[in-house]
């Protein structure tokens, strides 16, 4: 019986130690300095131009992913993918309403979240990366239009389908993105206010 009690105490201490370490790791995740306009501008520039990564040997394909890592204080070769993902998620949740593009005057997505601009300029790789690879939360009202990203995708899909002849390739891509977002828990603005 004493051995069983000792084992239970040891397990309880170990679980508390792991829980405390997890809290320390989680707290350290959001220690990045506040984003600057330059940080956001660089990300927007990289999304708009779809430049290849400067350091593909570190697992990056596009420069916009490198920008996300830098903005999140994630360090390739130091942070694990899981640690980097937590940092990127933290940065995204903290600044997603500020990550907007102002310099693309021909886009309907000017002054809206960068995901909307990326859809409008056909950079779907950025969207797939945010949703699939980093599982970022898209359930927020964008101050630029008071709608979610899911709302924007649905509206753009409807618009593309209303133009004759229909750009079937683009409409199909919008449907894929819509389904991807729904599968990852994305909601319409009216669902967030319920």
Rosetta silent file (secondary structure, phi, psi, omega in degrees, C-alpha in Angstrom):
SEQUENCE: XXXXXXXXXXXXXXXXXXXXXXXXXXXXXXXXXXXXXXXXXXXXXXXXXXXXXXXXXXXXXXXXXXXXXXXXXXXXXXXXXXXXXXXXXXXXXXXXXXXXXXXXXXXXXXXXXXXXXXXXXXXXXXXXXXXXXXXXXXXXXXXXXXXXXXXXXXXXXXXXXXXXXXXXXXXXXXXXXXXXXXXXXXXXXXXXXX
SCORE:     score description
SCORE:     0.000 S_00000001
   1 L     0.000  -43.320  178.909    0.000    0.000    0.000 S_00000001
   2 H   -60.510  -39.129 -179.733    2.849    2.399    0.891 S_00000001
   3 H   -64.604  -39.996  178.620    4.444    1.638   -2.460 S_00000001
   4 H   -65.187  -44.234  178.603    1.181    2.435   -4.270 S_00000001
   5 H   -64.282  -42.669  178.596    0.770    5.724   -2.395 S_00000001
   6 H   -61.931  -41.456  178.891    4.414    6.645   -3.109 S_00000001
   7 H   -64.177  -43.110  178.999    3.919    5.861   -6.793 S_00000001
   8 H   -62.842  -42.056  178.595    0.744    7.964   -6.914 S_00000001
   9 H   -63.381  -43.744  179.194    2.511   10.891   -5.222 S_00000001
  10 H   -61.299  -44.994  178.721    5.425   10.595   -7.640 S_00000001
  11 H   -63.197  -39.702  178.401    3.056   10.556  -10.632 S_00000001
  12 H   -64.165  -42.403  178.144    1.168   13.545   -9.263 S_00000001
  13 H   -63.756  -42.695  179.301    4.432   15.488   -8.812 S_00000001
  14 H   -63.313  -43.243 -179.430    5.551   14.569  -12.336 S_00000001
  15 H   -66.040  -36.314  176.283    2.245   15.637  -13.857 S_00000001
  16 H   -65.819  -39.335  178.593    2.419   18.950  -11.955 S_00000001
  17 H   -63.287  -46.112  178.762    5.988   19.468  -13.181 S_00000001
  18 H   -63.536  -39.937  179.208    4.970   18.829  -16.800 S_00000001
  19 H   -64.167  -40.704  178.703    1.949   21.124  -16.402 S_00000001
  20 H   -65.762  -40.923  178.415    4.178   23.890  -14.993 S_00000001
  21 H   -63.474  -39.737  178.947    6.662   23.434  -17.862 S_00000001
  22 H   -63.118  -39.769  177.817    3.805   23.635  -20.367 S_00000001
  23 H   -64.763  -42.252  178.536    2.640   26.892  -18.771 S_00000001
  24 H   -62.062  -45.175  178.227    6.187   28.292  -18.939 S_00000001
  25 H   -61.622  -45.472 -178.189    6.477   27.299  -22.601 S_00000001
  26 H   -63.052  -41.362  179.257    3.028   28.766  -23.331 S_00000001
  27 H   -64.178  -40.470 -177.838    3.914   32.026  -21.507 S_00000001
  28 H   -68.973  -15.675 -176.598    7.192   32.323  -23.421 S_00000001
  29 H   -63.993  -39.283 -173.660    5.360   31.991  -26.705 S_00000001
  30 L   -99.772   30.592 -178.309    4.033   35.566  -26.728 S_00000001
  31 L   -88.625    8.754 -177.077    7.212   37.348  -25.688 S_00000001
  32 L   -70.704  145.235  175.423    7.786   38.835  -29.129 S_00000001
  33 L   -62.074  158.486  179.760    8.067   42.625  -29.433 S_00000001
  34 L   -59.876  141.091  178.463    5.043   44.456  -30.777 S_00000001
  35 L   -65.877  146.049  176.828    4.677   44.320  -34.531 S_00000001
  36 L  -105.702  168.743  175.921    5.611   47.421  -36.444 S_00000001
  37 H   -62.146  -33.342  178.935    4.105   48.821  -39.631 S_00000001
  38 H   -65.318  -41.926  176.900    7.294   47.686  -41.375 S_00000001
  39 H   -56.954  -47.748 -178.146    6.751   44.075  -40.211 S_00000001
  40 H   -67.938  -41.041  178.429    3.228   44.110  -41.595 S_00000001
  41 H   -61.647  -41.594  178.591    4.305   45.875  -44.799 S_00000001
  42 H   -62.561  -43.287  178.065    7.009   43.262  -45.409 S_00000001
  43 H   -62.378  -46.722  179.082    4.502   40.451  -44.973 S_00000001
  44 H   -59.309  -44.254  179.407    2.036   42.164  -47.320 S_00000001
  45 H   -59.554  -44.210 -179.395    4.791   42.749  -49.872 S_00000001
  46 H   -68.931  -33.484  176.501    5.810   39.081  -49.731 S_00000001
  47 H   -69.804  -44.773 -178.338    2.208   37.918  -50.072 S_00000001
  48 H   -63.335  -38.078 -173.436    1.566   40.235  -53.016 S_00000001
  49 H   -98.681  -11.055  178.255    4.723   39.243  -54.880 S_00000001
  50 L    49.645   44.225  177.654    4.943   35.563  -53.876 S_00000001
  51 L   -65.331  148.930  174.693    8.719   35.668  -53.713 S_00000001
  52 E   -69.701  157.162 -179.815   10.538   32.415  -53.116 S_00000001
  53 L   -64.831  146.096  174.656   12.035   31.907  -49.674 S_00000001
  54 L   -73.273  -28.866 -176.444   15.508   33.255  -48.971 S_00000001
  55 L  -125.835   69.482 -179.389   16.262   30.130  -46.925 S_00000001
  56 H   -63.963  -25.120  179.176   14.611   27.139  -48.606 S_00000001
  57 H   -65.163  -15.826  178.968   17.068   24.827  -46.846 S_00000001
  58 H   -95.179   10.867  174.773   15.232   25.671  -43.604 S_00000001
  59 L    95.767    7.874  179.921   11.982   24.265  -44.950 S_00000001
  60 L   -96.582  145.498  174.787   10.434   27.425  -46.374 S_00000001
  61 L  -103.906  -42.839 -176.580    8.983   27.712  -49.869 S_00000001
  62 E  -118.423  153.483  178.653    7.838   31.338  -49.854 S_00000001
  63 H   -65.065  -27.546 -179.601    9.179   34.533  -48.297 S_00000001
  64 H   -66.623  -28.473  175.685    5.797   35.180  -46.652 S_00000001
  65 H   -71.510  -39.701  175.139    6.309   32.132  -44.416 S_00000001
  66 H   -59.900  -40.609  177.732    9.730   33.439  -43.401 S_00000001
  67 H   -61.064  -43.990  178.387    8.041   36.754  -42.570 S_00000001
  68 H   -58.929  -43.585  179.702    5.488   34.976  -40.365 S_00000001
  69 H   -63.060  -46.224 -179.869    8.259   33.217  -38.474 S_00000001
  70 H   -61.772  -45.275 -179.133   10.200   36.470  -37.963 S_00000001
  71 H   -61.836  -25.679 -176.858    7.080   38.349  -36.854 S_00000001
  72 L   -98.286   -0.363 -176.260    6.422   35.578  -34.329 S_00000001
  73 L    62.306   26.926  174.135   10.030   35.380  -33.082 S_00000001
  74 L   -86.003  137.621 -174.990   10.163   31.764  -34.231 S_00000001
  75 L  -119.722  116.906  177.968   13.682   30.672  -35.151 S_00000001
  76 E   -60.582  137.800  179.862   14.313   27.940  -37.723 S_00000001
  77 L    85.973  -15.561  177.659   16.645   25.277  -36.379 S_00000001
  78 L  -109.827  -54.271  179.241   15.975   26.380  -32.792 S_00000001
  79 E   -83.451  138.996  172.736   12.198   26.162  -32.440 S_00000001
  80 L   -71.492  168.360  177.526   10.458   22.909  -33.232 S_00000001
  81 H   -59.924  -38.777 -179.890    7.555   23.030  -35.665 S_00000001
  82 H   -65.915  -43.527  178.784    5.199   22.794  -32.699 S_00000001
  83 H   -64.371  -43.776  178.833    6.906   25.674  -30.856 S_00000001
  84 H   -62.591  -41.184  179.669    6.946   27.801  -34.005 S_00000001
  85 H   -61.868  -42.130  177.605    3.280   27.028  -34.625 S_00000001
  86 H   -62.587  -40.828  179.493    2.384   28.180  -31.097 S_00000001
  87 H   -66.343  -43.138  179.733    4.338   31.397  -31.610 S_00000001
  88 H   -65.541  -41.757  178.218    2.731   32.067  -34.984 S_00000001
  89 H   -61.047  -43.773  179.671   -0.707   31.329  -33.542 S_00000001
  90 H   -62.230  -48.381 -179.952   -0.090   33.718  -30.654 S_00000001
  91 H   -60.481  -45.314 -178.590    1.131   36.493  -32.964 S_00000001
  92 H   -59.718  -49.100 -178.167   -1.815   35.933  -35.331 S_00000001
  93 H   -62.799  -32.978 -178.315   -4.411   36.049  -32.563 S_00000001
  94 H   -77.162  -36.565 -170.378   -2.847   39.197  -31.140 S_00000001
  95 H  -120.153    3.214 -172.610   -2.409   41.133  -34.407 S_00000001
  96 L   -57.507  -30.360  178.365   -4.719   39.587  -37.030 S_00000001
  97 L   -75.190  -17.587  179.542   -6.980   42.650  -37.099 S_00000001
  98 L   -96.160  -15.334 -177.728   -3.938   44.840  -37.795 S_00000001
  99 L   -81.781   86.222 -174.121   -2.422   42.649  -40.510 S_00000001
 100 E  -134.112  153.152  178.887   -3.952   44.551  -43.400 S_00000001
 101 E  -106.688  132.245 -177.996   -2.815   45.772  -46.763 S_00000001
 102 L  -113.525   -6.658 -167.362   -3.329   49.399  -47.706 S_00000001
 103 L  -110.793   25.851  179.598   -1.317   49.683  -50.914 S_00000001
 104 L  -122.374   76.532 -168.622   -3.238   47.692  -53.491 S_00000001
 105 L   -62.686  -20.038 -179.164   -5.719   50.302  -54.790 S_00000001
 106 L   -89.178   -1.394 -177.168   -7.317   48.093  -57.449 S_00000001
 107 L   -94.561  143.463  174.261   -8.291   45.389  -54.981 S_00000001
 108 L   -69.952  -14.455 -175.024  -11.640   45.106  -53.255 S_00000001
 109 L   -96.469    9.454  177.702   -9.646   43.895  -50.233 S_00000001
 110 L   -61.531  137.277 -179.964   -7.733   47.127  -49.549 S_00000001
 111 L    68.751   22.884  175.386   -7.809   48.005  -45.853 S_00000001
 112 E  -122.462  170.627  179.809   -8.976   44.490  -44.980 S_00000001
 113 E   -53.113  145.512 -175.453   -7.153   41.518  -43.468 S_00000001
 114 H   -59.573  -27.394  177.329   -4.316   40.236  -45.623 S_00000001
 115 H   -60.884  -35.798 -179.444   -6.076   36.885  -46.181 S_00000001
 116 H   -69.617  -40.425  176.154   -8.726   38.752  -48.165 S_00000001
 117 H   -64.472  -42.075 -178.388   -6.130   40.443  -50.333 S_00000001
 118 H   -61.439  -36.659  175.939   -4.370   37.133  -50.919 S_00000001
 119 H   -66.739  -44.293 -176.636   -7.632   35.633  -52.182 S_00000001
 120 H   -65.354  -29.495 -179.642   -8.327   38.650  -54.387 S_00000001
 121 L  -100.886   10.933  176.299   -4.870   38.503  -56.017 S_00000001
 122 L    68.761   27.833  172.342   -4.964   34.695  -56.393 S_00000001
 123 L   -96.407   75.936 -179.077   -2.281   33.904  -53.826 S_00000001
 124 H   -77.757  -16.885  177.651   -4.105   30.905  -52.410 S_00000001
 125 H   -59.613  -38.136  178.714   -0.815   29.354  -51.221 S_00000001
 126 H   -63.145  -43.636 -179.397   -0.799   31.883  -48.365 S_00000001
 127 H   -65.385  -47.132 -179.988   -4.329   30.898  -47.331 S_00000001
 128 H   -60.689  -38.947  179.567   -3.625   27.171  -47.493 S_00000001
 129 H   -64.281  -47.208 -178.919   -0.482   27.660  -45.414 S_00000001
 130 H   -60.698  -41.271 -174.066   -2.288   29.667  -42.712 S_00000001
 131 H   -85.038  -50.230 -175.967   -5.159   27.209  -42.472 S_00000001
 132 H   -76.719  -51.345 -172.452   -3.596   23.811  -43.167 S_00000001
 133 H   -76.755  -41.857 -175.008   -0.055   24.163  -41.881 S_00000001
 134 L  -108.921   -6.287  176.153   -0.578   26.514  -38.940 S_00000001
 135 L    50.505   45.348 -177.324   -4.306   25.986  -38.283 S_00000001
 136 L   -75.638  146.520 -177.309   -4.806   29.696  -37.567 S_00000001
 137 L   -77.075  121.637  179.536   -8.155   30.912  -36.297 S_00000001
 138 L  -102.899   10.069 -177.171  -10.085   32.838  -38.948 S_00000001
 139 L   -91.686   78.245  175.678  -13.062   33.523  -36.695 S_00000001
 140 L  -151.303  152.589  177.918  -12.808   37.259  -36.154 S_00000001
 141 L   -86.220  122.089  179.445  -14.553   40.305  -37.501 S_00000001
 142 E   -75.219  123.664  179.571  -12.286   42.266  -39.786 S_00000001
 143 L   -60.430  -20.851 -179.168  -12.489   45.991  -38.927 S_00000001
 144 L   -69.764  -26.161 -179.215  -12.221   46.761  -42.660 S_00000001
 145 L  -147.876    1.826  179.449  -15.656   45.332  -43.446 S_00000001
 146 L    61.080   31.163  179.516  -17.011   43.825  -40.201 S_00000001
 147 E  -131.745  161.744  176.583  -17.033   40.364  -41.778 S_00000001
 148 L   -85.408  171.282  177.154  -15.084   37.147  -41.378 S_00000001
 149 H   -65.558  -36.675  178.253  -12.801   35.656  -43.981 S_00000001
 150 H   -60.381  -41.345  176.380  -15.425   32.968  -44.646 S_00000001
 151 H   -58.864  -45.165 -177.818  -17.945   35.717  -45.474 S_00000001
 152 H   -62.467  -44.777  179.715  -15.475   37.274  -47.898 S_00000001
 153 H   -61.207  -45.351 -179.679  -14.784   33.968  -49.658 S_00000001
 154 H   -62.031  -42.193 -179.788  -18.528   33.290  -50.017 S_00000001
 155 H   -66.291  -41.872 -179.926  -19.159   36.792  -51.391 S_00000001
 156 H   -67.698  -36.960  176.898  -16.292   36.579  -53.886 S_00000001
 157 H   -62.679  -46.070  179.070  -17.479   33.142  -55.018 S_00000001
 158 H   -61.603  -42.644  179.771  -20.987   34.486  -55.558 S_00000001
 159 H   -62.593  -47.649 -179.064  -19.610   37.485  -57.451 S_00000001
 160 H   -60.676  -39.087 -179.117  -17.377   35.354  -59.721 S_00000001
 161 H   -72.450  -18.935  179.947  -20.299   33.061  -60.519 S_00000001
 162 H   -82.860  -16.530 -179.754  -22.475   36.071  -61.433 S_00000001
 163 L   -85.773  129.097  179.828  -20.094   37.211  -64.184 S_00000001
 164 L  -105.870  133.540   -4.907  -20.778   35.618  -67.561 S_00000001
 165 L   -73.522  149.341 -178.082  -18.959   33.643  -68.761 S_00000001
 166 L   -70.292  133.419  173.408  -18.120   32.185  -65.344 S_00000001
 167 L   -79.598   88.930 -173.349  -14.457   31.735  -64.544 S_00000001
 168 H   -60.944  -36.510 -179.591  -14.943   28.099  -63.526 S_00000001
 169 H   -63.068  -46.564 -179.702  -11.344   27.640  -62.368 S_00000001
 170 H   -67.446  -42.929  179.685  -11.554   30.576  -59.982 S_00000001
 171 H   -61.675  -41.206  177.554  -15.038   29.630  -58.786 S_00000001
 172 H   -64.596  -40.297  178.657  -13.869   26.062  -58.072 S_00000001
 173 H   -63.436  -42.684  178.219  -10.853   27.385  -56.164 S_00000001
 174 H   -62.134  -39.045  177.808  -13.100   29.618  -54.049 S_00000001
 175 H   -64.394  -40.933  177.966  -15.318   26.625  -53.287 S_00000001
 176 H   -62.134  -42.811  179.876  -12.273   24.576  -52.211 S_00000001
 177 H   -66.644  -41.632  178.133  -11.130   27.368  -49.919 S_00000001
 178 H   -58.568  -47.525 -179.939  -14.636   27.761  -48.511 S_00000001
 179 H   -64.895  -39.557  176.930  -14.811   24.025  -47.752 S_00000001
 180 H   -60.515  -47.454  179.749  -11.313   24.061  -46.249 S_00000001
 181 H   -60.782  -45.547  179.114  -12.244   26.942  -43.962 S_00000001
 182 H   -60.838  -41.785  179.985  -15.474   25.224  -42.885 S_00000001
 183 H   -63.792  -25.812  179.562  -13.570   21.995  -42.185 S_00000001
 184 L   -98.905   16.158  172.425  -11.230   23.987  -39.934 S_00000001
 185 L    87.675   11.198  179.530  -14.092   25.562  -37.982 S_00000001
 186 L   -66.826  148.957 -177.056  -14.410   28.905  -39.776 S_00000001
 187 L  -129.745  160.976  171.788  -17.668   30.755  -39.287 S_00000001
 188 L   -80.879  162.037 -178.102  -19.712   33.510  -40.892 S_00000001
 189 H   -59.639  -38.433 -178.841  -20.054   36.818  -39.034 S_00000001
 190 H   -66.853  -24.870  177.479  -23.650   36.071  -38.065 S_00000001
 191 H   -76.157  -27.741  179.572  -22.486   32.808  -36.422 S_00000001
 192 H   -75.093  -27.859 -176.346  -19.984   34.701  -34.263 S_00000001
 193 L   -89.493    0.874  179.726  -22.601   37.081  -32.891 S_00000001
 194 L   -80.837    0.000    0.000  -24.967   34.326  -31.727 S_00000001
